[in-house]
């Protein structure tokens, strides 16, 4: 059967002399072939060649990538492939199609030629020397005023500050994409499409420079890829210069962000070679490896397949350490990225959406590839007559699948504290300057002062109120003689007496008096005599008596596994061990963590966030319950931090996942 390739396939000289680049204009896809293959394909474009004269692997390549013309008997196979490539909604979601999609806008390539003279100017040595001198000068001036430079961020979150920052951010991103297009046009690569893309639901601008593969020079392709980051760097220099020249404080704050964190974050994202951004294409050309991602993934899959199944397949290309390193680094990065996004969604937005994202990713990146690889191995020619190896593969899969259903892990480990049975947290009852502050593990007796706030101003105010009351009382008694309105005097006297009572109450609260003897623990070391303290801030904890108990903090999923009188082992940070039994389980979750020792904010294991209205109050991220454990042996009453080990019934991974999903569904659905 005679075969021809499509007329809209264009040939370009490749970066190496022995290779040519094929450009599929309809699909805007590029392929690299050797020079002999390119000569054969050029001949097939003008003259039909019999199928028997075409190498089998080349014919498969032409069919798979739809390069053959419809006249070559390719209509039916093309239709079947197009039908198989149609994605269902589930396939689109599971393949992370929701994480990145874009809308293109066609533009006239002539538009970018207007800016081409600037490329020549910016690449000249005098201009580069000027930029280096300007940068060094600005950094020197900034270093002299570094404290002022880093103290201007406070008012950015105002409406005016956000509007300034948004305008500057859009300008920076516009210059980034414009630079790509202008430099590409400067080197003879036409840019016909720009647009807006959504990456993880965040709108970003983009420029389609796919046709940069027409350019045979790798150095020029690298310059096209680096143009955006370079433009943002120059814009950051301009923002830093404007920061020194402007006097508008709000504008200075927005310029500060653009000159520091925003630009650095943009560079880190665009220069990341593990995603298909600017850094990827720079690395691909620097290593002289076209299609770096797809080739490294193919080689990485082959290596894993050989390690697990030993199929003795021929590698897709000669193994290279750089391809292996890129493949496994990219896979690891994607795992970290997806789980980081899911964690942020779980903590700050929708927990069910985060769980769904992780489940879809596990299906797409773990379960589905494993299924495809097992199916490939079972159908491999080397295993057709080898029943023992097939059974070995099935046994291997059954073993690891069974681990999900086998009950294990009969111990629940949670953060806990050992404390006195009778304890009270100390909070400042008024705001003011500290006049007396106790010491860590200080013993005290009944009626001792635990905390004192300087009350000199209140005493002066109280003396003035006393004097005012005496004058008002005298005026009230002599109202007939002085011809004064008695009702107004009486109203002022009532107000003065109320003010006196309020001041006296505040003076009483300026001192914390011990109701009985005890000991102070967990004292905050960031307070001292002369420091200012706000009303409601916690300073520590006092313990009374010799009896102690263990308080453990457990999440809602593991709570269902805890029974009263269950055995518990408490391990302290000093490797001491206490044994006990569950005495009480709270029926409702706690709103705040009273013990800062177990909170992640202060280095503990329990994930917490500071309350926005009261920073001293720590709120757990998940529904957390307090479990009280009765100690079975005598032990000194003191504050210890450690872990509580609850002995429970073993449970499988599937059971834990099921109970966790049910709990999350009930929590998010407000059942």
KEFI-11304 format. One record per residue: x, y, z of N, C-alpha, C in turn. Coordinates in steps of 0.1 Angstrom, whole numbers, plus 2048, in hexadecimal, padded with zeros to 3 digits. Layout:
N
XYZXYZXYZ/...
This chain:
671
8097F480080080080080980C800/8068167F780F8227F680C82B803/81683180881683A81481B847811/81485281681985F816817866823/81F87082681D87883281688582E/81088C8398088988368118A3830/80A8AC8298118B78228158C282C/80E8C28388108CD84181B8CA84B/8238BF84982E8BC85183A8C484C/8408CC85484C8D58518588D0857/8638D184F8708CC85487A8D8857/8818D786288B8E18668988DA86A/8A38E18678B08DB86B8B08DB87A/8B58D08808B58CE88F8C18D5895/8C18D48A38CD8DA8AA8DA8D38A7/8D98C68A48E58BF8A08E48BC891/8F08BB88A8F08BA87C8EA8AD877/8EA8A387F8E589687A8D689487D/8CF89E8828C189D8858B98A887E/8AC8A587C8A38AF8768968AF87F/8908BA87F8848BC8878778BC87E/86D8B48828618B487B8578BC883/8508C587C8458CE8828388CA87D/82F8C48858218C28818198CE883/8168D68798108E387A8028E2880/7FA8D787D7ED8D58827ED8D4891/7F58CB8967F58C88A48008D08AC/8088D88A48138E08AA81C8D78B3/8208CC8AD8298C38B48368C18AC/8418BF8B384E8BE8AD8538B08B0/85A8AA8A686189D8A686F89F8A1/8788978A78868978A288988A89C/88F88A89089287E8888A087F883/8A687487F8B48748798B387986B/8BF87D8668BF8828588BA87884D/8BE86B84E8B98618448A9860845/8A486085189585F85288F86C84C/89587884F88F88484A88F88483A/89987E83489A87D82588E874820/88C869827881860823874866825/87286E83086587483286287F828/86D88782586B89181A86788B80D/86C87F80A8688787FE85A8747FF/85686F80B84886A80D83E87680C/84388280E83A88D80E8368917FF/83F88E7F683C8917E88388857E0/83D8797E483A86D7DC8368627E6/82C85A7E182784F7E98318447E9/83483E7F483E8337F58378267FA/83A81B7F583480F7F883780C807/82D80680E82E80381C83A7FA81F/83D7F18168477E78188557ED819/8567F981386380081286680981E/85C80A82885D81283386080983F/86B80D84786E80585386280485D/8607F88638547F686B853800877/85E80287E85E80C88985A81A885/85F81E87985C82B87484D82C870/84882186A83A821866831822873/83581B87D82D81C88A82E82A88F/83983088F83B83E89383184788B/83184687E82984F87681A84D879/81684087B80883D87E80484288C/80D84089580A8448A38088538A5/81085A89E81086989F808870894/80086888C7F786D8827FE876878/80A87187381187986980D87585B/80886885A80486384D7F886B848/7F786C83B7EC8738357E0869834/7D486E8337C88668337C785D826/7CE86181C7CF8598107D684C811/7DE84B81C7E684081E7DF834825/7D28348247CB82A82C7CB82B83A/7CD83883F7CE83A84D7C1840853/7B684084B7AA8478507A483F85C/7A383185A79C8298657A4829872/7B18278717BA82787D7BA835883/7BA83F87B7BA84D8817AD84F888/7A184B88379584C88A794845897/79A8398977998318A37A28378AE/7AE83C8AA7B78438B47B08508B9/7AA8578B17A38638B57988608BF/7918558BC7868518C578C84C8D3/7978458D279D8408DF7A384B8E7/7A78578E07AD8628E77A386B8EE/7968698EB78C8728F178C86F900/78E87990878E87791778087991D/77D86F92577187192D77487B939/76987F93F76B88994A774883955/77287695877986F96378886F95F/78B86B95279986B94E79F87894E/79888394B79D89094B7A1894959/79889196379A8959717A688D976/7A68809747B08779797BE87A974/7BE8809687CB8839627D0891965/7CA89796F7CE8A59747CB8AF96A/7C18AD9617BE8B79577B88C495E/7B38C396A7AE8CF9717B98D7977/7C68D29777D08DA97D7D68E4973/7D48E29667DA8EB95D7D28EB950/7CC8F694C7C58F793F7C690693B/7C590892E7C89169297BE91A91E/7BE92791C7B692D9117BF936909/7C09338FC7C993A8F37C39458EC/7CB94F8E97C695B8E17D095D8D6/7CB95D8C97D495E8BE7D896D8BC/7E596F8B97EB97C8B87F397D8AA/7F59898A67FC98B89980B98B89D/81398289782298289A82998F897/82399788E8299A488B82A9AD898/8209AB8A18209B48AD82D9B38B5/8339A88B683F9A68BE84B9AC8B8/84B9AE8AB8569B48A48599C28A8/84F9C98AD8519D78B185B9D88BC/85C9CD8C58649CD8D18729C78CE/8759C28C28819BB8BF88D9C48C1/88D9D18BE8999D98C089E9D98CF/8959D78D98999D78E78A19CB8EA/89F9BF8E38A69B38E58B59B68E2/8B79BC8D68C59C08D38CC9C98DD/8C49D38E28C99DC8EC8CD9D58F9/8C49CC8FD8C69C690A8D19BC90A/8D59B78FE8DF9AC8FD8ED9B38FB/8EE9C08FA8FB9C68F99029C7906/90F9C79059189C79119169D391A/9169E09149149EC91C9079EB924/8FC9E691E8F09E69268F19DC932/8F79D092F8F89C69399019CB945/90C9D39419159D994B90D9E3953/9049EB94D8FC9F59548F29EE95E/8EC9E395A8E39DB9628EA9D696F/8F69D196D8FE9CC9789029D7982/9069E297C9099EE9858FD9F398D/8F19F49858E59F898C8E19EF997/8E19E29948DD9D899E8E69D99AA/8F39D99A88FC9DB9B48FA9E79BC/8F79F29B58F49FF9BC8E79FE9C4/8DD9F99BE8D09F79C58D19EE9D1/8D99E39CF8DB9DA9DB8E29E19E6/8EC9E99E28F49F19ED8EB9FA9F4/8E2A029ED8D9A0B9F38CFA049FC/8CA9F99F78C09F19FF8C79EBA0B/8D39E7A0A8DA9E1A168DC9ECA21/8DD9F9A1D8DFA04A278D2A06A2E/8C6A03A278B9A06A2D8B19F9A2E/8B89EEA318B29E1A308A69DFA3A/8A79E6A4689D9E4A508909EBA4B/8919F7A458869FDA3F8809F5A33/8899EFA2C8859E7A2087C9DCA23/87F9D4A2E8789C9A3286D9CCA3C/86A9D8A3F8609DCA498549E2A42/8539E2A358489E9A2E83D9E0A2A/83D9D3A2D8339CAA288269CBA2F/8259D2A3A8199D1A4380D9D6A3C/80E9E0A348019E7A2E7FF9E2A20/8059D7A1B8029D3A0E7F49CDA0D/7EF9C8A177E29C1A177D69CBA17/7D89D7A167CD9E1A147C89E1A06/7BC9E6A047B69E69F67BF9ED9EC/7C59F99F07CDA009E77DA9F99E5/7E09F39EF7EC9EC9EE7EB9DF9E5/7DF9D89E77DD9CD9DE7DB9D19CF/7D49DC9CD7D29E19BF7E09E49B9/7E99EB9C07F69EE9BB7FD9E19B8/7FD9D89C18049CB9C07FF9C39B4/7F29C39B27EC9BC9A77F09C2999/7F09CF9987F49D598C8039D2989/80C9D399381A9D099181C9C198E/8149B89948159AA9918119A7983/8069AD97E8029AB97080C9B0966/8129BC96A81D9C19618299B8960/82D9B296C8389A996C83699D964/82A99796582698B95D82598E94E/81F99A94B81E99E93D82C99F937/8359A593E8439A793984A99A937/84799094084D98394084997C933/83C97C93083797592483B97D917/83A98A91883E99290C84D990909/85598E91386498C91086697F908/85E97490C85F96890585C96A8F6/8519718F484C9728E685597B8DE/85A9868E486398F8DC8709888D9/8769818E388397B8E08819708D6/8769688D787495E8CD8729648BF/86B96F8BE8699768B187797B8AC/87F9808B588C9858B289597B8AB/89396E8B089B9638AA89495B89F/88A96289988395C88E878951891/87495189E8699478A185C94F8A3/85294D89A84695489B83D9508A7/8389598AE82E9568B982195A8B5/8179518B580A9548B07FF9538BB/80394E8C77F994C8D17FE9508DF/7F69578E67F895A8F47EB9578FB/7EB9589087DE95590F7DF95491E/7D494F9247D494E9337D293F936/7D993A9407D892C9447D492C953/7CE9219577CB91F9657D391396A/7DC9169737E590C9797E190B988/7DC8FF98B7D78FD9997CD90899D/7C490C9937BA9169957BF924996/7CC9269937D29339947D4938986/7CE9449827D09499747DF94E972/7E494A9677F294F9637F1952954/7FA95B9507FC95E94180695493B/80595292E80E94992881094D919/81B94991481F94C90682293E8FF/81C93B8F481F92E8ED82B9308E4/83692B8E984392B8E284791D8DD/83D9158DB8409078D78489078CA/8469108C184D9118B485B9158B6/8609178C286E9198C487790E8C0/8719028BF8788F68BA87C8F78AC/8769018A487B90489788A909897/88D9108A289A9168A38A590B8A5/8AE90989C8B88FE89D8C39018A8/8C590E8AC8CF9118B68C990F8C4/8D09078CC8CB9048D98CE9118E2/8D99188DF8DC9248E78D092E8E5/8CB9308D98C093A8D78B39358DE/8B19288DE8A59228E58A69258F4/8B29238F98B49269088B193590B/8B693E9028B394C9048A494F903/89D9488FA88E94A8FA888946907/88D93A90C88793591988A93E925/89694492589A94C93089695B92F/88F95F92488C96D92288297192C/87896993086E96D93A873970947/87C96794C88296995A88B975959/89297794E89B98394D89399094E/88799094787F99C94787999F955/87599495C87199696A87C99B973/88899797089399C9788959AB976/8959AF9698969BD96688B9C596C/87E9BF96C8739C69728759C8981/87B9BD98787D9BE9968879C9999/8919CB99089B9D59928949E3991/88B9E49888849F198687B9F3993/8759E999886D9EA9A48759EE9B0/8819E99B188A9EC9BC88F9FB9BB/8919FF9AE895A0D9AC889A169B0/87DA129AC871A1B9AF86FA1B9BE/872A109C5871A109D4879A1B9DA/885A1D9D588EA279DB889A359D7/882A379CC87EA449C7870A499CC/867A3F9CE85AA439D2858A469E1/84EA4F9E484BA529F283DA4D9F6/836A479ED829A419F082BA349F7/827A33A0482AA27A0C824A1BA07/817A1CA03810A109FE816A0B9F1/81AA149E8820A109DC82EA0A9DF/835A0F9E9842A0A9ED8409FB9F1/8369F89F88339EB9FD8319E19F1/8299E59E78279DD9DB8349DB9D3/83C9E69D28499E59CB8529DB9D3/8519DC9E085A9D39E88579C49E4/84A9C19E48469B39E184B9AF9D3/8499B89C984D9B49BB85C9B39BA/8649BA9C28729BA9C18789AE9C9/8709A89D187699D9DA86E9909D8/86598D9E085F9809E185897C9D4/8509859CF8489819C385197D9B7/85B9859B58649829AA86C9759AC/8719739B98789679BC86F95B9BA/86395C9BF8599509BD85794D9AF/8559589A785395699885F94F992/86B95399687794C99087893E994/87593B9A187592D9A686B92499E/86092A99A85692299385A920985/85E92B97E86192A97086E92396D/87792497688591E97488590F979/87990A97E8798FC9828798F3976/8838EB9758848E296987B8D696A/8758D397686D8C797885F8C8973/85B8D596F84E8D79698518DE95B/8488DD95284A8E29448498F1944/8518F894B85290694B86090A944/86491694687091B93F87C913942/87E90F94F88990895488A8FA94D/87F8F494A87F8E79438868E8935/8828F292E8878F39208968F8920/89A8FF92A8A890392C8B08F792F/8AB8EE9388B38E293C8B38D8930/8A88D79298A78CE91D8B28D2913/8B38DF9108BD8E39068CB8E390B/8CC8E69188DA8E591E8DF8D791E/8D78CD9208DB8BF9208DB8B9912/8D68C19088D58BC8FA8CC8B08FA/8C18B09018B88A59018AA8AA8FE/8A58A98F28988AD8EE88E8A48F4/8828A98F78778A18FD87C89A90A/8838A291288989D91E87F896927/87489B92986A89593386588892E/86088792285A87B91D86587091B/87187491787B86A916880864923/88186D92D88686993A87B860941/86E86493F86385C94586384E93F/86584D93186584092B871837930/87C83D932888836937886832945/88083B94D87E83895B87482D95D/86982D95585F821955866814951/86E81594787580994387E80394E/88580C95588E80795F88680196B/87B80796F87380197A86D7F4975/8697F39698637E796486D7DC964/87A7DF9608847D59608887D096E/8887DA97888B7D69868817CE98C/8747D09898697C898F8667BB987/8657BC97A8607B097286C7A996B/8777B09698827AA96187E7A5954/8777AD94C8727A993F87D7A9934/8887AF9378947AF92D8907B6920/8887C19228847C99168907D2912/8907D690589A7DF9018977ED906/8A07F590B89D80291089980B905/89081590788C81E8FD8978268F7/8A28288FE8AE82E8F98B982B902/8C682D8FF8D182A9088CF831915/8D08299208CE82F92D8D883A930/8D38459368DC85093A8D8854948/8E28579508E085B95E8D886895F/8DA8719568D287E9568C387B954/8C087294B8B286F9498AB868955/8B385F95B8AE8589688AC863973/8B686C9748B587697F8A987F97D/8A788497089C88D96E88F886970/88D87996B88187296D87C87097B/88586B983881868991880875999/88887F99688688C99D879893999/87589298D86889798885C89098F/85D88399085387B99685187F9A5/85D8809AC85D8839BA8578919BC/85B89B9B38568A89B48478A99B2/8428A29A98338A29A682C89C9B2/8318929B982B88C9C582A8979D0/83689D9D28368A89DD82D8B39D9/82D8B79CC8248C29C88158BF9CB/8118B49C68038B09C87FF8AF9D6/8078A99DE8048A79ED8058B59F4/80D8BE9F080E8CB9F68028D39F2/7FD8D29E67F18D99E27E58D39EA/7E58C69EB7DA8C09F37DA8C4A01/7E68C5A077E78C9A157E28D7A17/7E68E0A0E7E18EEA0F7D28EFA0E/7CC8E7A047BE8E6A037B78E1A0F/7BD8D6A157B88D0A217B78D9A2D/7C28E1A2E7C38EAA3A7BB8F7A38/7BC8FDA2C7B690AA2B7A990BA23/7A5900A1C79A901A137908F5A16/7908ECA0C7868E1A0C78D8D4A0F/78A8CDA1A7918C0A1D78D8B5A13/7808B5A1077C8AAA067838AC9F9/7848B89F478B8BB9E879A8B69E8/7A08B89F47AE8B49F57AF8A59F5/7A689E9FC7A688F9FC7A388A9EE/79A8909E779688C9D97A288E9D0/7AA8999D17B689C9C97C08919CB/7C388D9D87CC8839DB7C88759D5/7BB8729D77B68659D27B78649C3/7B486F9BC7B586F9AD7C486E9A9/7CD8759B07DB8749AD7E08669AF/7DC8609BA7E18529BC7DB8499B2/7CF84B9AD7CA8429A37D1844996/7D48519927DA8549857E9851985/7F08539907FF852991804845997/7FB83E99E7FF8329A57F88269A0/7EB8259A27E381A99F7E2817990/7DF8219887DE81F97A7EB81B973/7F782297680381D97080780F975/80480B9818077FE9867FF7F497E/7F27F797C7E97EE9747EF7ED966/7F27F895F7F77F79528047EF951/80D7F195A81A7EA95A8187DB95C/80F7D796680C7C99688067C395C/7FD7CA9567F67C49498017C393E/80A7CC93D8147CB93381D7BF936/8217BD94382A7B29468237A5944/8167A494780F79794680D794937/80C79E92E80B79B92081879B918/82379C92083079D91983478F914/83B78F90883F78390284777A90A/85078091385877791B851770926/84477392983C76C93383176392E/83176292082575B91A82574C91F/831746920832738924838736931/839740939840740946835742951/82E73795482373895E82973C96C/83473797083A73997D83C74897F/84174F97584475D976837765977/82D76197082076897081A76697E/81B75A98481675899181E76099B/82B7619998337699A282F7789A2/82C77D99682878B99581A78D99C/81178499A8047859A18057839B0/80E77B9B48107799C38167869C9/81F78C9C18257999C581B7A39C7/8127A49BD8077AE9BE7FD7AB9C9/7FA79E9CB7F179A9D57F679D9E3/80479B9E580A79E9F28097AC9F6/80C7B69ED80C7C49F07FD7C99F1/7F47C39E97E67C79EB7E17C29F8/7E57B69FC7E07B1A097E47B9A15/7F07C0A137F47C8A1E7EA7D3A22/7E27D7A187D87E1A1A7CD7DCA22/7CB7CFA227BF7CAA297C27C2A36/7CF7C0A387D37B9A447D47C2A50/7CC7BFA5B7CD7C7A677DB7C8A6D/7DF7D4A707EC7D5A777EC7E3A7E/7F77E5A857F77F2A8C7EE7F3A97/7EF7EBAA27E67EBAAD7E97F5AB7/7F27FFAB47F6809ABD7F4817AB7/7ED820ABE7EA82DABA7F4837AC2/7FC83EABB806847AC1802855ABF/80085DACA7FB86BAC9803873AD2/804880AD080B889AD980388AAE7/80B88CAF180588CAFF80E894B08/808898B1480F89EB1E80C898B2B/816897B34814893B4281489FB4B/8098A1B528078ADB5A8018AAB67/8018B4B707F98B2B7D7EA8B1B7A/7E48A9B827D58A7B807CE8B4B82/7D38BDB8B7CD8CAB8E7D78D4B88/7D38DBB7D7DB8E5B777D38F0B71/7D88FCB717D1907B6C7DB90FB63/7D6914B577DE91CB4F7DE92BB54/7E9931B527EA93FB577E8949B4B/7DF952B4C7DC95CB417DD96AB47/7E2973B407E2981B447D4987B44/7CF98CB4F7C1991B4F7C099FB4B/7CB9A6B4A7CB9B4B457D79B6B3D/7D79C1B347E29C4B2C7EB9CEB34/7F89CEB328019D7B3880F9D2B38/8189D9B408269D6B418289CDB4D/8309C2B4B8329B8B5683A9BEB61/8359BDB6D83D9C2B788449B6B80/83D9AAB7F84399EB86840992B7D/84B98AB7B84997EB72850973B79/849967B7A84F95CB82859955B7A/85F94AB7F869942B79864934B76/86B92DB6D867920B69868916B75/85E90EB7785D904B8285F90AB90/85A917B9185A91EB9E84F919BA7/852915BB3848911BBD84291DBC3/83691DBC782F928BCD825923BD8/82292CBE1819929BEC80C931BEA/80292EBF27F5935BF17F7944BF3/7F094BBEA7EF95ABEA7FC960BE5/805958BDF81195EBD980D964BCB/81496FBC7812975BBA81996DBAF/811969BA5816962B9A81A96BB8E/812976B8C81597FB8281098DB86/817997B848139A5B878159AEB7B/80B9B6B7880C9C0B6E80D9CEB74/8169D6B6E8199E4B7480C9EBB74/8089F0B807FB9F7B827FDA06B86/809A0CB8380BA1AB87801A23B81/7FFA21B747F6A2AB6D7E8A29B72/7E4A1CB757D6A1AB7A7D5A20B88/7DFA1FB907DFA25B9D7DDA34B9D/7E4A3BB937E3A49B927D5A4CB8D/7D0A44B847C2A47B7F7B8A45B8A/7BAA3BB937B1A38B9E7B1A44BA7/7BDA4ABAA7BEA55BB37B7A61BAD/7B8A63BA07B0A6EB9A7A1A6CB9A/79DA5FB9978FA5CB9A78AA5FBA8/792A5BBB278EA5DBC078CA6CBC2/796A74BBD795A82BBF788A88BB8/785A83BAC779A87BA576DA84BAC/76CA78BB2760A73BBA75EA7CBC6/769A80BCD768A89BD9762A96BD5/767A9CBCA762AA9BC5753AA8BC1/74FA9DBBA741A9CBB6738A9ABC3/73DA92BCD735A90BD9733A9EBE0/73EAA6BE173DAB3BE7734ABCBE0/734ABCBD272BAC4BCA71DAC0BCC/71BAB3BCD70DAADBCF707AB2BDC/710AB3BE770BAB7BF4708AC6BF4/710ACEBEC70EADDBEC706AE1BDF/6FEAD9BD96F8ADDBCD6EEAE8BCF/6E8AE9BDB6DEAF3BDE6E5B01BE0/6F1B00BE66F9B0DBE86FFB12BDB/704B08BD370BB0CBC7702B0DBBB/6F5B0ABBC6EBB0ABB26F0B02BA6/6F3AF5BA86F8AECB9E6EDAE1B9C/6EBADDB8F6E1AD2B8C6E6AC5B93/6DEAC0B9C6E1AB4BA46E1AA8B9B/6D8AA7B916D7A9BB896E4A99B81/6E9AA4B7B6F6AA2B73701A9EB7C/702AA4B8970CAA0B9270BA91B96/6FEA8DB986FCA7FB9B700A75B90/6FDA79B83701A71B78710A70B77/717A7BB79726A7BB7872CA72B84/725A73B8F72AA6BB9B728A5CB98/71DA58B9271BA4AB8E726A45B85/729A4DB7B733A4AB71741A48B78/744A52B80751A51B87752A45B90/747A41B97748A35BA0749A29B97/743A28B8C744A1DB83753A1CB7E/759A27B7A767A27B76770A23B81/76DA27B8D775A23B99774A14B9B/768A0EB9A767A00B9B76E9F8B90/76E9FDB847759F6B797849F6B7B/789A02B80798A03B8279C9FAB8D/7949F9B987979F0BA37979E2B9F/78D9DEB9678C9D0B917999CDB89/79D9D7B817A99D4B787B59D4B81/7B69DBB8C7C19DBB957C29CDB9B/7B69C8B9F7B69BABA57BB9B0B9B/7B79B2B8E7BB9A8B847C99AAB7F/7D09B5B837DE9B7B7F7E79ADB86/7E29A7B907EB99DB977E398FB97/7EB985B947E6977B957EA971BA2/7E196EBAB7E4969BB87E295ABB8/7EB952BBE7EA944BBF7DF940BC9/7D5938BC67CB934BD07D0929BD9/7DB922BD57E1918BDE7EF916BD9/7F790DBE080590BBDC805902BD0/810903BC88128FBBBC81F8FFBB6/8208FCBA982C8FEBA1829903B93/83290BB8D830911B80837909B76/831906B6A8378FFB5F833905B52/83B902B48838907B3B838916B39/84191DB4184192BB41847930B34/84093AB2E845940B21852948B24/85C946B1C86994CB1E86A959B16/86095DB0E860969B0685A975B0E/857973B1B85297EB2385C980B2F/85C98CB3486498FB4086099CB46/8669A0B518639ADB578669B8B4E/85C9C1B4C85E9CDB448579CBB36/8549BEB3284E9BBB2583F9BEB26/8399C1B1B82B9C4B1A8239B7B16/8189B5B1D8109A9B1B8029ADB18/7FB9A6B0F7ED9A8B0C7E49A0B14/7D89A5B177CE99EB1E7CA991B17/7CA986B1E7C7979B187D3971B14/7DF976B147EA96EB107EE965B1B/7F1958B177F594EB2080494FB24/80794DB3081594EB3481B940B39/812937B3D81792BB4380B923B49/80F91AB52806911B5880A90EB67/80190DB7080490AB7E7FE8FDB81/8058F5B898008E8B8D7FE8E8B9C/7F48E0BA17F18DFBAF7F18D0BB3/7F68CDBBE7F58BFBC38008B6BBD/7FF8A9BC280989FBBD803895BB3/7F6895BB17F088CBA87F2891B99/7F5887B907F788BB827F0882B79/7EF886B6C7E787FB627EE882B54/7EA87AB4B7EE87CB3D7E3880B34/7E588AB2C7DB88FB237E088DB15/7D9885B0D7DD882AFF7D4889AF6/7D988DAEA7D1893AE07D088AAD4/7C4886AD07C287CAC67B8881ABC/7BA87EAAF7B0882AA57A487AAA4/79A87EA9D78D878A9D78E86AA97/797867A8D79785AA8779C850A91/7A6853A987AC849AA27A3848AAF/79B852AB1793853ABE78A847ABF/785842AB377B837AB478282AAB8/78F829AB879681DABB79A81DACA/797828AD179B829ADF78F825AE8/79281CAF2788818AFB78C81CB09/78281EB12785820B2078D815B26/796818B2F79F80EB367A8807B2C/7AA80DB207B5808B177C280BB1D/7CC802B1B7D9804B207E180EB18/7E8817B1F7EF822B197FE822B1E/807825B16815827B1A819835B15/81E83CB1F82384AB1C83284BB1D/83884FB11846851B1084A85FB10/852863B1A856871B1B862874B11/865881B10870885B0787D881B0D/87D87EB1B889879B2188A86AB22/882863B19881855B1887D84EB25/875855B2D86F84FB39861849B35/85C83FB3C850838B38846837B43/83A83BB4082F83AB4A824831B44/81D829B4C812821B47805826B4E/7FA824B477ED829B4C7E2823B44/7D6827B477CA823B417C182FB3D/7B982EB327B1838B2E7A683BB39/7A5847B3E79C84AB49790852B43/79285BB39787863B3478A867B26/780867B1D78186BB10777876B0D/77B882B0977288DB0676888AAFC/75C88EAFD75188BAF4751895AE8/7588A1AEA7588ABADF7668AFADD/7698B3AD17778B8ACD77A8C5AD4/7878C7AD678C8D3ADC78D8DEAD2/78B8EAAD678C8F6ACD79A8FBACD/7A18FAAD87AF900AD97B78F6AE1/7C48F7ADF7CE8EEAE67D38F7AF2/7D18F2AFE7D68F9B097E58F6B0C/7EA8EBB077F88E7B098008EBAFD/8088F5AFE8108F9AF281B8EFAEE/81E8E6AF88298DDAF58268D3AEA/81A8CFAE88168C6ADE8138CCAD0/8128D9AD080E8E0AC48198E2ABA/8168E0AAD8218E2AA38268F0AA2/81E8F9AA6823907AA7830909AAF/831901AB983C901AC28458F5AC1/8448EEAB684D8E2AB48478D5AB8/83A8D5ABB8338C8ABF82E8C0AB3/8278B5AB68228ACAAB8148B0AA6/80D8B7AAE7FF8B9AAB7FE8C6AA2/7F88C4A967F78CFA8C7ED8D9A91/7F28E6A937EA8F1A987EC8FDA90/7E3907A917E4914A8B7E191EA96/7E792AA967E5934A9F7D893BA9C/7D093EAA67C3945AA47C6953A9F/7BE957A957C1965A8F7BE970A99/7B396EAA17AF978AAB7B8978AB8/7BB96CABC7C396AAC87CF961AC4/7DB967AC17E695FABC7EB955AC7/7E8957AD37ED94EADE7E5941ADE/7D9941AD87D0935AD87D492DACB/7D6920ACE7DA917AC37CE90EABF/7CA90EAB37BF906AAE7C48FAAA6/7BF8EEAAA7C38E2AA27BD8E2A94/7C58DDA8A7C08DCA7D7B58D2A7B/7B58C7A827AC8BCA817A48BCA8E/7988B5A8D7908B2A9A7998AAAA3/79C8B0AAF7A58A9AB879D8A8AC6/79F89CACC799899AD97A3897AE4/79F89BAF07A8899AFB7A588CB02/7AF884B057AD877B0C7B5878B19/7AF875B247B6876B317B9868B35/7C6866B397CB859B3D7CF859B4B/7CB84FB537CE84EB617DB846B63/7E584CB6A7F2846B6B7F183BB76/7F782FB737F6823B7B800823B86/80B82BB8581582BB90818839B94/81E83BBA0821848BA582C84EB9D/82B85BB9B835862B93834871B97/840878B9983F886B9D83688EB93/82F898B998268A1B9182E8ABB8A/82F8AAB7D8378B3B758328B3B67/8378BDB5F8328BEB5183D8B6B48/8388ACB418408A5B388398A4B2A/8418A5B2083B8A4B12840897B0C/837890B0583B883AFF83087EAF6/830870AF582686AAED81F85FAF5/81285EAF280A854AF8807849AEE/80983CAF2808830AEA7FB829AEF/7F1829AE77E4822AEB7E4814AE4/7E180AAEC7E07FDAE77D27FAAE2/7D07F8AD57C37F7ACF7C37EAAC6/7B77E8AC07B57DDAB77BC7E0AAA/7C47D7AA47CA7DAA977C07DDA8C/7C47E5A837BB7E9A787C27EAA6B/7BC7E7A607C27E7A537C27F6A4D/7CA7F8A437CB805A3D7BE808A36/7B77FFA307AA801A2A7A0806A34/7A07FFA40797803A4B799812A4F/7A6815A517A9823A557A582DA4B/7A882AA3E7A4833A33794835A33/78D82AA3577F82AA34779833A40/77E830A4C779838A5777D847A56/789849A5178D857A4F78585FA45/781858A3A77985EA3076B861A35/765857A3C758859A42758864A4C/763865A54764870A5E76487EA57/76D87EA4C76E88BA4576188FA3E/75A885A3874D888A3274388DA3C/742887A4873988CA5273D89AA56/74A89CA5874F8A9A5D74C8B4A52/74F8B2A4674C8BCA3B73E8BEA38/7368B3A3A7288B4A3671F8B9A42/7268BBA4E71F8C0A5A7148B6A5E/7168A9A5E70C89FA6270C89FA71/
